[in-house]
């Protein structure tokens, strides 16, 4: 594959942001890995399923935010920004978490967090998620036209992950606003300012939970131990930040992308309405077909590596396209077809290897409950605008800016709140 190594990098522009799948198909047919320019930086984009799985477990690819920053500065032709002797709490929070770590630090943190983030705890959330979904749908019923993202897909995971972690209800909207602002922030000063406010709040919340533990994830993380090891204060702040941000926006866009896929494929929507046993498989096909986590976080090479037969030099950015891998015809037959009866197992929507998403079971559960309840509540639902009018946003995640929909009135019927004295949240 020497020809790919020497090829001039292809600049990925607005057409890629609008619809990356035709670009993926063209590049993937040429080679498993393509040399591209994305966001102004040259990098190696891994496209084919087999190569993506290999890259996600390759020890020659490193998660190192400071090395990435130095390499980005070099590509931009500027001197690397001098690192302050002491980072601010927000700066530490943005980089000192599991997504930016290699073993053994990543292994240690994940082992500690796993003690407070179990499958049993996720399944125990089902009644609360069902109640929250029902309450949100009560608010939608009778509105005629509604933005399903703003009224449903975003508030659901924000409520669920905030309650799971232990963020008080009155503070949840602020967390959603901070997360959204971080996503669109361009200037480092702006990003660091938002992060500092989040870190200050989380530090206070952790102190309150340490003084008065509750049945929530922050309290569990404070108490989590592995022999004599436990999370430091900085690690606690970074971990809660990662769980809040990762558990919010990616799930919201997964629900939104899934509803759009169903609305654009009325035969699949009708099949799901007729047979709810297809719901769990539909969630897997939604995840494969238009997953919200489209690109994994940047890795960097410290020495030359070979992925899919393509030689990648030292000091190079590598990014795996989970979206491209999920549309690889060598792995999935007719991959551009949305088919809820497809055997979609083996998709990479939640990553692979040591960085496989710990929150995948929670994202799947929320999407399953949300889609099923929406169809149960509204016998008819349709897009309120032409598909061509819908706008996408894309960074590491890919999702809609809005999803205007129309449906019938629907009968208000939120399940009872499983919490003692609980009421309708939204």
C-alpha positions as CSV (number, residue, x, y, z in Angstrom):
1,X,0.0,0.0,0.0
2,X,3.0,2.3,-0.6
3,X,0.8,4.3,-3.0
4,X,-1.5,5.3,-0.1
5,X,1.5,6.4,2.0
6,X,2.8,8.8,-0.7
7,X,-0.6,10.1,-1.8
8,X,-1.4,13.8,-1.2
9,X,-3.8,14.0,1.7
10,X,-7.4,14.6,0.6
11,X,-9.1,17.5,2.3
12,X,-12.5,16.6,3.8
13,X,-14.8,19.5,3.6
14,X,-18.4,20.5,3.9
15,X,-19.7,17.6,1.8
16,X,-18.1,15.3,4.3
17,X,-19.9,17.1,7.2
18,X,-23.2,17.0,5.4
19,X,-23.1,13.3,4.5
20,X,-19.9,11.4,5.2
21,X,-21.1,8.0,3.9
22,X,-20.4,8.6,0.1
23,X,-16.9,9.9,1.0
24,X,-16.3,6.9,3.2
25,X,-17.4,4.5,0.5
26,X,-15.0,6.1,-2.1
27,X,-12.1,6.2,0.3
28,X,-12.8,2.7,1.7
29,X,-12.9,1.1,-1.8
30,X,-9.4,2.6,-2.4
31,X,-7.7,1.4,0.8
32,X,-8.4,0.3,4.4
33,X,-6.8,3.5,5.6
34,X,-6.8,7.0,3.9
35,X,-4.5,10.0,4.4
36,X,-6.8,13.0,4.8
37,X,-6.9,16.5,6.2
38,X,-9.8,16.9,8.7
39,X,-10.3,20.0,10.8
40,X,-7.1,21.5,9.3
41,X,-4.9,18.7,10.5
42,X,-3.4,15.8,8.4
43,X,-4.3,12.4,9.8
44,X,-4.8,8.8,8.9
45,X,-8.4,7.8,8.7
46,X,-9.1,4.0,9.3
47,X,-12.1,3.0,7.3
48,X,-12.6,-0.8,6.9
49,X,-14.1,-2.9,9.7
50,X,-11.2,-5.4,10.0
51,X,-8.7,-2.6,10.0
52,X,-10.7,-0.6,12.5
53,X,-10.9,-3.5,15.0
54,X,-7.1,-3.9,14.6
55,X,-6.4,-0.2,15.1
56,X,-8.6,0.0,18.3
57,X,-6.4,-2.6,19.9
58,X,-3.0,-1.7,18.4
59,X,-0.5,-0.9,21.2
60,X,1.4,1.3,18.7
61,X,-1.4,3.9,18.8
62,X,-1.3,6.1,21.9
63,X,-3.8,8.3,23.7
64,X,-1.7,11.2,24.8
65,X,-3.4,14.7,24.8
66,X,-0.1,16.6,25.4
67,X,1.7,14.8,22.5
68,X,-1.4,15.4,20.3
69,X,-1.3,19.2,21.2
70,X,2.4,19.4,20.3
71,X,1.9,17.6,17.0
72,X,-1.1,19.8,16.1
73,X,1.0,22.9,16.7
74,X,3.7,21.5,14.5
75,X,1.2,20.9,11.7
76,X,-0.1,24.4,12.1
77,X,3.4,25.8,11.8
78,X,3.3,27.5,15.2
79,X,5.3,27.0,18.4
80,X,3.6,24.7,20.8
81,X,1.8,26.6,23.6
82,X,3.9,26.6,26.7
83,X,2.3,24.3,29.2
84,X,1.7,26.1,32.6
85,X,3.5,24.5,35.5
86,X,0.1,23.9,37.1
87,X,-3.0,23.3,35.0
88,X,-6.3,24.8,36.1
89,X,-8.9,22.3,37.5
90,X,-10.9,22.6,34.2
91,X,-7.8,21.9,32.1
92,X,-7.0,18.8,34.1
93,X,-10.6,17.7,33.9
94,X,-10.6,17.9,30.1
95,X,-7.6,15.6,29.6
96,X,-7.0,13.5,32.7
97,X,-9.7,10.9,32.0
98,X,-9.9,7.4,30.6
99,X,-10.5,8.4,27.0
100,X,-7.1,10.1,27.0
101,X,-5.1,7.4,28.7
102,X,-3.2,4.2,27.8
103,X,-2.5,1.3,30.1
104,X,-1.6,1.0,32.9
105,X,-3.3,4.3,34.0
106,X,-6.4,3.5,31.9
107,X,-6.6,-0.1,33.3
108,X,-6.4,1.2,36.9
109,X,-9.2,3.8,36.5
110,X,-11.5,1.5,34.6
111,X,-11.1,-1.2,37.2
112,X,-12.1,1.2,40.0
113,X,-15.0,2.7,38.1
114,X,-16.4,-0.7,37.1
115,X,-17.0,-1.4,40.8
116,X,-19.7,1.4,40.8
117,X,-21.0,1.0,37.2
118,X,-22.4,-2.5,36.9
119,X,-24.9,-4.2,34.6
120,X,-27.2,-4.8,37.7
121,X,-27.2,-1.0,38.4
122,X,-28.1,-0.2,34.8
123,X,-31.0,-2.7,34.7
124,X,-32.3,-1.3,38.0
125,X,-32.7,2.1,36.2
126,X,-35.4,0.7,33.8
127,X,-38.5,1.8,35.9
128,X,-37.0,5.3,36.4
129,X,-36.2,5.6,32.7
130,X,-39.7,4.4,31.7
131,X,-41.2,7.0,34.0
132,X,-39.0,9.8,32.6
133,X,-39.9,8.8,29.1
134,X,-43.6,8.8,29.9
135,X,-43.4,12.2,31.5
136,X,-41.6,13.7,28.5
137,X,-44.2,12.2,26.1
138,X,-47.0,13.6,28.3
139,X,-45.4,17.0,27.6
140,X,-45.3,16.3,23.8
141,X,-48.9,15.0,23.5
142,X,-51.2,17.5,21.9
143,X,-48.6,19.9,20.7
144,X,-49.0,19.1,17.0
145,X,-45.5,19.9,15.7
146,X,-42.6,19.4,18.1
147,X,-38.8,19.2,17.9
148,X,-38.2,15.6,19.1
149,X,-34.6,16.4,19.9
150,X,-35.3,19.4,22.2
151,X,-38.4,18.0,23.8
152,X,-37.5,14.3,24.1
153,X,-34.1,13.0,22.9
154,X,-31.9,15.5,24.8
155,X,-33.7,15.8,28.2
156,X,-34.0,12.0,28.6
157,X,-30.3,11.1,28.8
158,X,-29.5,14.3,30.6
159,X,-32.1,13.4,33.3
160,X,-31.0,9.8,33.5
161,X,-27.2,10.3,33.7
162,X,-27.6,13.3,36.1
163,X,-29.8,11.3,38.5
164,X,-27.5,8.2,38.2
165,X,-24.5,10.3,39.0
166,X,-26.2,12.4,41.7
167,X,-26.6,15.9,40.1
168,X,-29.6,17.6,41.8
169,X,-32.5,18.3,39.5
170,X,-32.2,22.0,39.8
171,X,-28.6,21.8,38.4
172,X,-29.3,19.5,35.5
173,X,-30.2,22.2,32.9
174,X,-26.9,24.0,33.7
175,X,-25.0,20.8,33.0
176,X,-26.7,20.3,29.7
177,X,-25.8,23.9,28.7
178,X,-22.2,23.5,29.7
179,X,-21.9,20.2,27.7
180,X,-23.5,21.8,24.7
181,X,-21.2,24.8,25.0
182,X,-18.1,22.6,25.2
183,X,-19.1,20.8,22.0
184,X,-19.2,24.0,20.0
185,X,-16.4,25.9,21.7
186,X,-13.6,26.8,19.2
187,X,-11.1,28.9,21.2
188,X,-9.1,27.2,24.0
189,X,-9.7,30.1,26.4
190,X,-13.5,29.7,25.9
191,X,-13.3,25.9,26.4
192,X,-11.1,26.2,29.5
193,X,-13.5,28.8,31.0
194,X,-16.5,26.5,30.7
195,X,-14.5,23.6,32.0
196,X,-13.3,25.6,35.0
197,X,-16.9,26.3,35.9
198,X,-17.9,22.7,35.6
199,X,-14.8,21.5,37.6
200,X,-15.6,24.0,40.4
201,X,-19.2,22.8,40.6
202,X,-18.2,19.1,40.5
203,X,-15.6,19.7,43.3
204,X,-18.3,21.1,45.5
205,X,-20.8,18.3,44.6
206,X,-18.2,15.6,45.4
207,X,-17.4,17.3,48.8
208,X,-21.1,17.3,49.6
209,X,-21.5,13.6,48.7
210,X,-18.4,12.7,50.7
211,X,-20.0,14.4,53.7
212,X,-23.4,12.8,53.2
213,X,-23.2,9.8,50.9
214,X,-26.2,8.8,48.9
215,X,-27.3,5.9,46.6
216,X,-25.7,7.4,43.5
217,X,-22.6,7.0,41.3
218,X,-20.6,9.8,42.8
219,X,-20.9,8.3,46.3
220,X,-20.0,4.9,44.8
221,X,-16.9,6.3,43.1
222,X,-15.8,8.0,46.3
223,X,-16.1,4.7,48.1
224,X,-14.7,2.5,45.3
225,X,-11.5,0.7,46.2
226,X,-9.1,-1.8,44.8
227,X,-7.1,-3.0,47.8
228,X,-5.6,0.3,49.1
229,X,-6.1,2.1,45.8
230,X,-8.8,4.7,45.2
231,X,-9.6,7.6,43.0
232,X,-7.9,10.9,43.8
233,X,-9.8,14.1,44.0
234,X,-8.7,15.2,40.5
235,X,-9.5,11.7,39.1
236,X,-13.0,11.9,40.7
237,X,-13.7,15.2,39.0
238,X,-12.5,14.0,35.6
239,X,-14.4,10.8,35.9
240,X,-17.7,12.4,36.7
241,X,-17.2,14.9,33.9
242,X,-16.5,12.1,31.4
243,X,-19.5,10.1,32.5
244,X,-21.8,13.1,32.3
245,X,-20.7,14.4,28.9
246,X,-20.3,10.9,27.3
247,X,-23.6,9.7,28.8
248,X,-25.6,12.7,27.5
249,X,-25.0,13.9,24.0
250,X,-24.1,10.6,22.3
251,X,-27.3,8.9,23.6
252,X,-29.4,11.9,22.6
253,X,-28.1,11.8,19.1
254,X,-28.4,8.0,18.9
255,X,-32.2,8.3,19.8
256,X,-32.5,11.2,17.3
257,X,-30.7,9.4,14.5
258,X,-32.7,6.3,15.2
259,X,-36.0,8.0,15.0
260,X,-35.0,9.7,11.7
261,X,-34.0,6.4,10.2
262,X,-37.3,4.9,11.1
263,X,-39.3,7.9,9.8
264,X,-37.4,7.7,6.5
265,X,-38.0,4.0,6.1
266,X,-41.8,3.6,6.6
267,X,-41.6,-0.2,5.9
268,X,-39.2,-0.7,8.8
269,X,-41.3,1.6,11.0
270,X,-44.4,-0.4,10.2
271,X,-42.6,-3.7,10.9
272,X,-41.5,-2.4,14.3
273,X,-45.0,-1.2,15.1
274,X,-46.4,-4.6,14.2
275,X,-43.8,-6.7,16.1
276,X,-42.2,-5.2,19.2
277,X,-39.9,-8.3,19.5
278,X,-37.9,-6.6,16.7
279,X,-37.1,-3.6,19.0
280,X,-33.8,-4.8,20.5
281,X,-32.5,-5.8,17.1
282,X,-33.7,-2.4,15.8
283,X,-31.6,-0.6,18.4
284,X,-28.5,-2.6,17.1
285,X,-29.3,-1.7,13.5
286,X,-29.8,2.0,14.4
287,X,-26.4,1.9,16.1
288,X,-24.8,0.4,13.1
289,X,-26.6,2.4,10.4
290,X,-26.1,5.9,11.8
291,X,-24.2,5.7,15.1
292,X,-23.8,9.0,16.9
293,X,-20.2,8.3,18.0
294,X,-18.9,8.6,14.4
295,X,-15.1,9.0,15.1
296,X,-13.1,7.8,18.0
297,X,-10.8,10.1,19.9
298,X,-7.4,10.9,18.3
299,X,-4.5,8.6,18.7
300,X,-0.8,9.4,17.8
301,X,2.0,7.1,16.7
302,X,5.4,7.1,18.4
303,X,6.9,4.9,15.7
304,X,5.8,3.6,12.3
305,X,2.9,1.2,12.4
306,X,1.1,-0.8,9.8
307,X,-2.7,-1.0,9.8
308,X,-4.6,-2.9,7.1
309,X,-1.4,-3.2,5.2
310,X,-0.9,0.6,5.1
311,X,2.3,2.0,6.6
312,X,1.7,5.0,8.9
313,X,4.8,7.0,9.9
314,X,5.8,8.0,13.4
315,X,4.4,11.2,14.8
316,X,1.1,10.9,12.9
317,X,-2.5,11.4,14.0
318,X,-4.7,8.3,13.5
319,X,-8.5,8.4,13.9
320,X,-10.8,5.4,13.5
321,X,-14.1,6.0,11.7
322,X,-16.6,3.8,13.5
323,X,-19.2,5.0,11.0
324,X,-17.2,3.9,8.0
325,X,-16.4,0.5,9.6
326,X,-20.1,0.0,10.2
327,X,-20.8,0.5,6.5
328,X,-18.1,-1.8,5.2
329,X,-19.6,-4.2,2.6
330,X,-17.0,-6.8,3.5
331,X,-18.6,-7.1,6.9
332,X,-22.2,-6.1,6.4
333,X,-24.2,-7.1,3.3
334,X,-25.8,-4.1,1.5
335,X,-24.6,-1.8,4.3
336,X,-26.5,1.3,3.0
337,X,-29.8,-0.5,3.5
338,X,-31.6,0.1,6.9
339,X,-33.0,-3.3,8.0
340,X,-34.1,-3.8,11.6
341,X,-34.2,-7.6,11.0
342,X,-30.5,-7.6,10.0
343,X,-28.0,-9.4,12.2
344,X,-26.1,-6.3,13.2
345,X,-23.9,-7.9,15.8
346,X,-20.2,-7.0,15.5
347,X,-20.8,-3.3,14.7
348,X,-18.4,-0.8,16.3
349,X,-20.8,1.9,17.3
350,X,-19.6,1.7,20.9
351,X,-15.9,1.1,20.0
352,X,-13.8,-2.0,20.7
353,X,-11.0,-3.1,23.0
354,X,-10.0,-1.3,26.2
355,X,-11.8,1.9,25.2
356,X,-15.2,0.1,24.5
357,X,-17.9,2.4,25.9
358,X,-18.7,1.5,29.5
359,X,-22.1,3.2,29.1
360,X,-23.1,1.1,26.0
361,X,-25.7,-0.9,28.0
362,X,-27.3,2.3,29.3
363,X,-27.4,3.9,25.9
364,X,-29.0,0.8,24.4
365,X,-31.6,0.6,27.3
366,X,-32.6,4.3,26.9
367,X,-32.9,4.0,23.1
368,X,-34.9,0.8,23.4
369,X,-37.3,2.4,25.9
370,X,-37.5,5.7,24.1
371,X,-38.3,4.3,20.6
372,X,-40.7,1.8,21.9
373,X,-42.7,4.2,24.1
374,X,-42.8,6.9,21.3
375,X,-44.4,4.4,18.9
376,X,-46.7,3.1,21.6
377,X,-47.9,6.5,22.5
378,X,-48.4,7.9,19.0
379,X,-50.2,5.7,16.4
380,X,-49.0,8.1,13.7
381,X,-45.8,10.1,13.6
382,X,-44.0,11.8,10.7
383,X,-41.4,14.3,9.8
384,X,-42.7,17.9,9.8
385,X,-40.1,19.0,7.3
386,X,-38.6,17.5,4.1
387,X,-35.5,15.4,5.0
388,X,-33.3,17.7,2.9
389,X,-34.1,20.6,5.3
390,X,-32.6,18.8,8.3
391,X,-29.2,20.0,9.2
392,X,-26.4,17.9,10.8
393,X,-23.6,18.7,13.2
394,X,-20.5,16.6,13.3
395,X,-17.3,16.5,15.3
396,X,-16.6,13.1,17.0
397,X,-20.4,12.7,17.3
398,X,-22.8,13.1,14.4
399,X,-26.3,14.2,15.0
400,X,-29.1,16.4,14.0
401,X,-29.5,20.1,15.0
402,X,-33.3,19.5,15.2
403,X,-35.9,16.9,14.4
404,X,-39.3,18.5,13.8
405,X,-42.1,15.9,14.0
406,X,-45.8,15.6,13.9
407,X,-48.0,13.1,15.6
408,X,-51.4,12.4,17.0
409,X,-52.6,13.7,20.4
410,X,-51.7,10.5,22.3
411,X,-53.0,9.5,25.7
412,X,-51.0,10.8,28.7
413,X,-49.9,7.8,30.6
414,X,-46.5,8.2,32.3
415,X,-45.7,5.1,34.4
416,X,-45.6,5.8,38.2
417,X,-42.4,7.3,39.5
418,X,-40.5,4.4,41.2
419,X,-38.8,6.8,43.7
420,X,-40.5,7.3,47.0
421,X,-42.7,10.4,46.7
422,X,-41.5,10.8,43.1
423,X,-43.4,13.1,40.7
424,X,-43.2,14.0,37.0
425,X,-39.8,15.5,36.3
426,X,-40.3,17.3,33.0
